[in-house]
């Protein structure tokens, strides 16, 4: 039986954090583009 060490736990935390950081900008970009579409700024050009 393998007991997870502190290093493994830390690595998993970093991996999860990195995944969140990769997902977040995409979500923000989607929200901003949606907001622009709703307010009509996207069609003003």
Helices and strands as residue ranges (DSSP letters): H 6-39, G 41-43
